[in-house]
Amino acid sequence: MTEKECTHLPRGMFCNRTLNLGAVRAIGYDMDYTLIHYRMQSWEECAYRYIKEELSRDRWPVEHLVFDSDLVTRGLVIDIELGNVVKANRFGYVKRAYHGTRPLDFEGQRRSYQRVLVDLSEGRWHFLNTLFSISEACLFMQLVDLLDEGRVPGAIGYEDLFRRVRRAADEAHMEGRLKSEIIADPGRFIQPDGDIPLALLDQKNAGKKVMIISNSELSYAAPMLSYAFDPFLPKPNTWRDLFDIIIVGARKPGFFSNKMPAFEVVDVERGLLREHRGPLKPGSIYMGANAMLIEESLGLNGEEILYVGDHIFTDVNVSKNILRWRTALVLRELEDEIAAMERFQPQQTELENLMETKAEMEARYCELRLIAQRIQKHYGPAPVGMDLPEIQRKLAELHAKIVQIDQQIAPLAQAASQLLNSHWGPLMRTGVDKSHLARQVERYADIYTSRVSNFLYVSPFAFLRSSRGNLPHDPVCRPR
């Protein structure tokens, strides 16, 4: 399989900005949903249950609520002012919206967002950056319904509702019960990918420093990485042999901007630490640390380092904006989206042909309307060979054909809008435009892919080239 062929497959490596992997001398990886892919339904259903337990302590009526993984997707935006979840296009225009678990109709959406653009710098909007957002967002939407019915005691509005759900999620994580349940039965939650160790070994043996930089604590990271990788490595090698630098408890995004202290783990079993000064040592495990210390330890900076993660803000946005590291985003859902698009391709081709035919009819219809207007208002050049009744007859015929073609387009357009998710449609598109998520990916990720093992399809020395961006005024070559 060639690198060019790979870019057209669900397992492809997709390039926004040209990246010379041969010039990259160190590659850092996030752990959760990057090196380790979780079974989202199992993980988020478990998280949802623990969040419900936290809310039940406040006597909120959540016992009957059931987790619905299809209710939300990554890349949506929560509007805490109106209690809505919206999908916006790349310009911030809201194209689809739900209030609670109910879709807003066209008129309701127009009233709410006719003069409003989604701007993630404003506190009103909360972007669903990662798959870890699914349980919180699902519960928020369900609680909006209860709040509107006056059944949530003590909540004073949608923003308060959102903050309480977020706090309950944080409390569930801090108490450690959620992660303890995962450690006890990793096979229920982890989807192993036996190709990842080979991809990392390719990079390491190509002379690159391979790092793991994770916010997870060692007591969680070690058993997860052991379960995910050790079975695919020759004995006595373990997951630790895959990495030159191992950092847990990294506290991203502060890791990239603040000179936080580093602590070396001197006893992995007991988790004993000692403060570390000087360069990081290969083979050791550290807690905390910071990106500047990595650069100093490796003698590298900026474009010599690639960081790979799943969180648009914490992983790729901050590392690029502050340090100018190169960035790669892991979007596991991309595989299903591309597969769905490939299955839909015959219908998509039919839809595009119908839309092109409709556009030609509409252009002719508008041209005839202008001719009729000039005749009726007695100005402009007189048409040759046509009088007003003839033009009006042609207008009626064209209108009937446009209505007929609309009836053919409607079911195809609806099916296209429900690919991957019946509520929200494709991850990276909204209608014919790019989604707000696609804009974030385009802006911050130099490359993106569905899983780390896709690096197997490009060598560690590959030169990944971005495609020439299309502009509306570019000439279109059509077959004769």
C-alpha distance (Angstrom), angle and dihedral (degrees) to the residues before:
residue distance angle dihedral
M1 . . .
T2 3.80 . .
E3 3.80 124.3 .
K4 3.80 89.3 -115.1
E5 3.81 92.2 53.9
C6 3.79 91.0 47.3
T7 3.81 93.0 61.3
H8 3.80 89.3 66.3
L9 3.78 96.2 53.9
P10 3.82 133.9 79.9
R11 3.83 87.2 -109.2
G12 3.80 92.1 53.6
M13 3.80 131.3 131.3
F14 3.81 107.0 -129.4
C15 3.78 121.1 -157.2
N16 3.81 127.4 -148.9
R17 3.81 95.7 167.5
T18 3.78 124.6 23.4
L19 3.81 110.0 -95.7
N20 3.79 126.2 -169.2
L21 3.80 103.5 -154.9
G22 3.80 88.3 -171.7
A23 3.81 88.9 66.5
V24 3.82 92.9 49.3
R25 3.79 108.5 97.6
A26 3.79 100.8 178.8
I27 3.81 133.0 31.4
G28 3.79 122.7 -163.9
Y29 3.80 124.5 -164.3
D30 3.76 135.1 -158.7
M31 3.81 113.1 -139.7
D32 3.81 113.1 -144.4
Y33 3.82 113.4 72.1
T34 3.82 87.8 -7.9
L35 3.80 111.7 64.1
I36 3.79 89.0 8.1
H37 3.77 120.1 43.7
Y38 3.78 116.0 -158.4
R39 3.74 128.0 -151.8
M40 3.78 92.7 -106.7
Q41 3.80 96.5 -155.0
S42 3.81 92.6 53.3
W43 3.80 96.7 42.3
E44 3.81 96.9 44.5
E45 3.81 93.3 42.7
C46 3.79 88.1 54.2
A47 3.82 92.1 46.9
Y48 3.80 89.7 47.2
R49 3.80 90.2 55.1
Y50 3.79 93.0 52.1
I51 3.81 92.4 47.5
K52 3.81 89.2 51.5
E53 3.80 89.7 52.4
E54 3.80 90.4 53.5
L55 3.81 91.5 49.8
S56 3.81 92.0 46.4
R57 3.80 88.5 63.7
D58 3.80 87.0 66.3
R59 3.82 88.7 52.1
W60 3.77 92.8 -110.5
P61 3.85 111.6 160.9
V62 3.81 97.6 -117.7
E63 3.82 101.9 124.8
H64 3.81 93.8 100.1
L65 3.83 95.5 48.1
V66 3.81 117.3 110.6
F67 3.80 127.3 -157.3
D68 3.81 113.1 -108.9
S69 3.82 111.3 -170.8
D70 3.82 91.9 -171.8
L71 3.79 93.8 58.6
V72 3.82 93.2 82.1
T73 3.80 139.2 16.1
R74 3.76 135.5 -161.5
G75 3.82 112.8 -83.4
L76 3.80 98.0 40.3
V77 3.80 121.0 122.2
I78 3.80 127.6 -131.6
D79 3.81 115.2 -140.1
I80 3.81 102.4 -154.6
E81 3.80 91.4 -176.1
L82 3.81 95.2 63.7
G83 3.79 100.9 20.5
N84 3.79 92.2 -115.6
V85 3.79 136.2 134.4
V86 3.80 112.5 -145.8
K87 3.75 141.1 -174.4
A88 3.80 113.3 -144.3
N89 3.77 133.0 -170.8
R90 3.81 124.4 -122.2
F91 3.81 91.5 -82.0
G92 3.80 93.9 53.2
Y93 3.81 96.7 -105.3
V94 3.80 111.5 143.8
K95 3.81 109.8 -120.1
R96 3.81 100.2 171.5
A97 3.80 132.5 16.1
Y98 3.79 141.8 -178.8
H99 3.78 126.7 -161.2
G100 3.74 103.5 -152.3
T101 3.81 105.3 -40.9
R102 3.81 94.4 -29.0
P103 3.82 123.5 91.5
L104 3.79 116.3 -122.7
D105 3.80 112.9 -121.3
F106 3.79 120.2 -127.6
E107 3.79 95.0 -92.2
G108 3.80 94.0 46.3
Q109 3.78 91.5 49.2
R110 3.80 91.6 47.4
R111 3.81 92.1 51.7
S112 3.80 92.2 49.7
Y113 3.79 101.0 42.3
Q114 3.81 109.5 18.5
R115 3.81 90.8 110.7
V116 3.79 99.5 23.1
L117 3.79 129.3 95.1
V118 3.79 123.7 -166.4
D119 3.81 106.4 -113.7
L120 3.79 112.7 177.1
S121 3.80 91.3 -158.4
E122 3.81 88.4 70.3
G123 3.81 119.2 85.8
R124 3.81 90.8 -130.4
W125 3.82 92.3 74.3
H126 3.80 128.1 65.5
F127 3.79 116.7 -171.9
L128 3.81 119.1 -146.5
N129 3.81 96.1 -129.8
T130 3.77 100.6 172.3
L131 3.80 145.3 18.9
F132 3.82 87.4 -101.4
S133 3.84 85.8 73.3
I134 3.81 95.0 65.0
S135 3.82 99.4 85.1
E136 3.81 93.9 46.0
A137 3.81 93.7 47.2
C138 3.81 92.9 46.8
L139 3.79 91.5 52.0
F140 3.81 92.1 45.1
M141 3.81 91.2 54.9
Q142 3.80 91.8 49.1
L143 3.81 91.8 47.7
V144 3.81 91.1 51.9
D145 3.82 87.0 63.0
L146 3.81 90.4 51.3
L147 3.81 92.9 45.5
D148 3.80 91.0 52.3
E149 3.81 87.5 53.3
G150 3.81 90.5 51.9
R151 3.82 92.9 -115.7
V152 3.82 101.4 123.1
P153 3.80 109.8 88.4
G154 3.79 116.6 -143.2
A155 3.82 96.9 6.7
I156 3.80 111.1 126.0
G157 3.79 100.5 -171.4
Y158 3.77 147.3 -28.3
E159 3.80 94.4 -72.1
D160 3.79 90.8 52.9
L161 3.79 88.5 48.2
F162 3.79 91.5 53.0
R163 3.81 93.7 46.9
R164 3.81 91.4 50.2
V165 3.81 93.2 50.6
R166 3.81 90.5 47.8
R167 3.81 91.1 49.0
A168 3.81 91.3 48.7
A169 3.81 89.9 52.1
D170 3.81 91.2 50.1
E171 3.81 91.1 48.3
A172 3.80 91.3 50.5
H173 3.81 89.9 53.6
M174 3.81 94.9 44.0
E175 3.79 93.3 51.3
G176 3.80 87.7 59.1
R177 3.81 96.2 -139.2
L178 3.80 93.1 117.3
K179 3.79 94.4 52.1
S180 3.79 91.8 42.2
E181 3.79 89.3 58.0
I182 3.82 90.5 50.3
I183 3.81 93.5 48.0
A184 3.80 89.6 50.4
D185 3.83 92.8 56.1
P186 3.84 110.2 17.4
G187 3.79 93.6 163.1
R188 3.79 89.4 66.3
F189 3.79 92.2 56.3
I190 3.82 109.2 26.5
Q191 3.79 125.6 74.4
P192 3.84 102.3 -158.0
D193 3.78 119.9 -142.3
G194 3.80 108.7 -160.8
D195 3.82 92.2 -169.1
I196 3.81 95.1 66.8
P197 3.85 96.4 77.8
L198 3.81 89.9 54.1
A199 3.80 91.4 49.7
L200 3.82 90.5 51.0
L201 3.81 92.3 46.3
D202 3.81 90.1 51.2
Q203 3.79 89.4 55.2
K204 3.79 94.7 43.4
N205 3.80 94.0 48.7
A206 3.80 89.6 47.3
G207 3.82 86.3 66.6
K208 3.79 99.2 -98.5
K209 3.80 122.3 134.2
V210 3.81 107.1 -121.2
M211 3.81 117.1 -153.6
I212 3.77 139.6 179.5
I213 3.81 115.7 -148.7
S214 3.80 110.3 -179.8
N215 3.79 135.8 164.2
S216 3.80 89.9 -145.0
E217 3.78 117.6 104.3
L218 3.82 119.3 -113.5
S219 3.81 94.1 -110.5
Y220 3.80 87.7 64.0
A221 3.81 101.9 30.5
A222 3.82 96.4 52.4
P223 3.84 98.1 57.1
M224 3.82 91.5 40.4
L225 3.81 93.9 51.8
S226 3.79 91.2 42.6
Y227 3.81 91.8 53.5
A228 3.81 92.8 44.3
F229 3.81 100.0 45.9
D230 3.81 115.2 13.9
P231 3.85 95.6 77.1
F232 3.82 89.4 58.3
L233 3.82 96.5 50.6
P234 3.81 127.4 82.0
K235 3.80 113.1 -108.1
P236 2.97 132.5 -70.4
N237 3.82 89.9 23.5
T238 3.80 118.8 100.1
W239 3.79 135.8 -174.9
R240 3.81 89.7 -82.2
D241 3.80 90.3 67.4
L242 3.82 90.2 63.7
F243 3.80 94.1 65.2
D244 3.79 135.5 62.8
I245 3.81 92.7 -165.8
I246 3.81 125.3 27.4
I247 3.80 119.6 -168.8
V248 3.81 124.1 175.5
G249 3.80 129.3 175.9
A250 3.81 87.0 33.0
R251 3.82 95.2 160.5
K252 3.79 95.3 -143.5
P253 3.00 133.6 -141.5
G254 3.84 87.9 35.2
F255 3.81 87.4 51.7
F256 3.81 89.3 73.7
S257 3.81 97.9 46.2
N258 3.83 109.1 29.6
K259 3.81 130.7 61.5
M260 3.77 95.1 -126.8
P261 3.82 118.6 177.0
A262 3.80 122.5 -97.4
F263 3.80 124.7 -133.5
E264 3.78 122.6 -164.8
V265 3.80 117.7 -138.4
V266 3.81 103.7 -128.1
D267 3.80 96.4 174.2
V268 3.81 115.2 32.3
E269 3.80 95.1 -173.4
R270 3.81 94.7 52.8
G271 3.80 96.3 28.8
L272 3.82 93.6 -125.1
L273 3.81 115.2 172.6
R274 3.77 139.0 -165.9
E275 3.77 128.5 -171.1
H276 3.78 112.4 -98.4
R277 3.80 127.2 -146.2
G278 3.77 127.3 -176.1
P279 3.82 130.4 20.6
L280 3.78 120.0 -13.1
K281 3.81 112.7 -102.2
P282 3.82 121.8 -129.5
G283 3.78 113.5 -109.4
S284 3.81 95.7 21.4
I285 3.79 125.5 113.5
Y286 3.79 119.2 -130.5
M287 3.76 135.5 -169.0
G288 3.80 120.2 -148.0
A289 3.81 112.4 -9.3
N290 3.80 122.8 140.3
A291 3.78 142.6 -113.3
M292 3.80 94.4 -104.7
L293 3.81 89.4 57.8
I294 3.81 89.3 53.1
E295 3.79 90.7 52.6
E296 3.82 91.4 48.6
S297 3.82 92.9 46.1
L298 3.80 93.5 50.4
G299 3.80 97.8 34.5
L300 3.80 88.7 -126.7
N301 3.78 136.3 115.1
G302 3.78 145.4 171.6
E303 3.79 116.1 -6.0
E304 3.80 93.1 12.4
I305 3.82 89.5 74.2
L306 3.82 126.8 65.8
Y307 3.80 120.0 -163.8
V308 3.81 120.9 -160.8
G309 3.79 122.9 -162.2
D310 3.79 145.8 136.6
H311 3.81 100.9 -127.2
I312 3.80 112.9 87.2
F313 3.81 95.0 -153.6
T314 3.81 106.1 28.6
D315 3.81 95.8 40.9
V316 3.80 112.8 26.2
N317 3.81 107.6 15.9
V318 3.81 98.0 51.4
S319 3.82 97.7 38.5
K320 3.81 90.3 51.3
N321 3.81 99.1 42.3
I322 3.80 97.4 44.7
L323 3.81 104.3 31.3
R324 3.80 103.7 17.0
W325 3.78 90.3 -128.2
R326 3.79 114.0 161.9
T327 3.80 112.4 -104.9
A328 3.79 140.4 -146.0
L329 3.80 124.4 -172.9
V330 3.79 123.8 -152.7
L331 3.82 113.0 -145.3
R332 3.79 106.3 175.8
E333 3.81 92.3 -177.0
L334 3.80 88.2 63.8
E335 3.81 91.6 82.8
D336 3.79 93.0 59.5
E337 3.80 91.6 42.8
I338 3.79 94.3 52.8
A339 3.83 91.5 44.4
A340 3.82 90.0 50.9
M341 3.81 90.9 49.1
E342 3.79 91.4 49.9
R343 3.82 91.5 51.4
F344 3.80 89.8 48.2
Q345 3.81 94.3 48.1
P346 3.86 96.9 103.8
Q347 3.82 90.5 52.6
Q348 3.81 90.4 43.2
T349 3.79 90.7 54.7
E350 3.81 90.2 49.2
L351 3.82 90.0 48.4
E352 3.81 92.7 50.4
N353 3.81 91.7 48.8
L354 3.79 90.9 50.3
M355 3.80 91.4 48.0
E356 3.80 91.0 50.5
T357 3.81 91.0 50.0
K358 3.79 90.2 48.3
A359 3.81 91.7 49.6
E360 3.83 90.5 53.4
M361 3.83 91.0 49.1
E362 3.81 91.8 47.8
A363 3.80 91.5 49.6
R364 3.83 90.3 52.3
Y365 3.82 90.8 45.0
C366 3.82 91.7 52.8
E367 3.81 90.8 47.0
L368 3.82 91.5 53.6
R369 3.82 91.5 47.0
L370 3.79 89.5 55.8
I371 3.83 91.6 49.5
A372 3.82 90.1 49.7
Q373 3.81 90.5 48.9
R374 3.80 92.0 52.9
I375 3.81 91.4 49.4
Q376 3.81 93.0 48.6
K377 3.80 94.4 46.4
H378 3.82 94.7 40.0
Y379 3.81 102.1 -124.3
G380 3.77 138.7 111.0
P381 3.81 129.5 30.0
A382 3.79 117.2 -30.6
P383 3.82 115.3 -114.9
V384 3.79 117.2 -112.3
G385 3.78 117.8 -123.1
M386 3.84 96.4 -3.2
D387 3.76 133.4 93.7
L388 3.81 128.2 -168.6
P389 3.86 97.0 -94.0
E390 3.81 90.1 51.2
I391 3.81 91.3 50.1
Q392 3.82 91.9 47.8
R393 3.81 90.1 50.6
K394 3.80 91.0 51.9
L395 3.84 90.2 47.5
A396 3.80 90.7 53.9
E397 3.82 91.4 49.2
L398 3.80 92.5 49.1
H399 3.79 92.2 47.3
A400 3.79 90.9 52.9
K401 3.82 90.9 49.8
I402 3.83 91.7 48.6
V403 3.80 90.8 51.2
Q404 3.79 89.3 49.4
I405 3.80 93.3 49.9
D406 3.82 90.3 47.1
Q407 3.78 87.9 58.9
Q408 3.81 88.9 55.9
I409 3.80 93.1 45.6
A410 3.82 97.4 48.4
P411 3.84 100.2 71.9
L412 3.80 92.2 41.8
A413 3.81 92.4 49.4
Q414 3.79 90.8 48.0
A415 3.80 91.6 50.6
A416 3.82 90.1 49.2
S417 3.80 90.3 51.4
Q418 3.82 91.5 54.6
L419 3.80 99.2 50.7
L420 3.81 111.5 132.7
N421 3.82 93.8 -2.1
S422 3.80 127.2 34.3
H423 3.82 92.6 -149.9
W424 3.80 101.2 43.1
G425 3.79 108.9 13.5
P426 3.82 125.0 -146.6
L427 3.78 120.0 5.6
M428 3.79 97.3 -130.7
R429 3.78 101.5 36.9
T430 3.76 140.1 53.7
G431 3.77 110.0 -167.3
V432 3.80 108.3 -46.5
D433 3.81 93.0 -26.3
K434 3.80 133.7 79.0
S435 3.78 115.9 -94.1
H436 3.79 123.6 -118.5
L437 3.80 87.2 -106.2
A438 3.81 90.8 54.8
R439 3.81 88.8 51.8
Q440 3.82 91.0 52.8
V441 3.81 90.9 48.1
E442 3.79 90.9 47.8
R443 3.79 92.6 48.2
Y444 3.81 101.4 45.9
A445 3.82 109.5 20.8
D446 3.80 117.6 74.6
I447 3.79 88.4 -165.3
Y448 3.79 133.6 5.6
T449 3.77 134.6 -165.1
S450 3.79 141.9 161.8
R451 3.82 99.3 -108.8
V452 3.79 142.2 2.6
S453 3.80 93.5 -112.7
N454 3.82 88.7 67.2
F455 3.81 85.3 82.2
L456 3.81 83.9 79.2
Y457 3.80 88.2 73.0
V458 3.81 92.7 58.7
S459 3.79 121.7 47.4
P460 3.83 120.3 -120.1
F461 3.82 86.6 -108.9
A462 3.83 97.7 50.1
F463 3.78 123.2 133.4
L464 3.80 105.6 -138.4
R465 3.78 111.9 -158.6
S466 3.77 125.9 -160.6
S467 3.78 117.6 -130.4
R468 3.79 121.6 -109.6
G469 3.78 106.3 -91.3
N470 3.79 115.5 -120.2
L471 3.80 120.8 -127.7
P472 3.81 125.6 -161.5
H473 3.82 91.3 -114.5
D474 3.83 95.5 50.8
P475 3.82 112.3 121.7
V476 3.79 112.9 -101.1
C477 3.80 115.8 -140.6
R478 3.78 111.3 -148.4
P479 3.82 125.4 -172.6
R480 3.79 113.1 -106.4
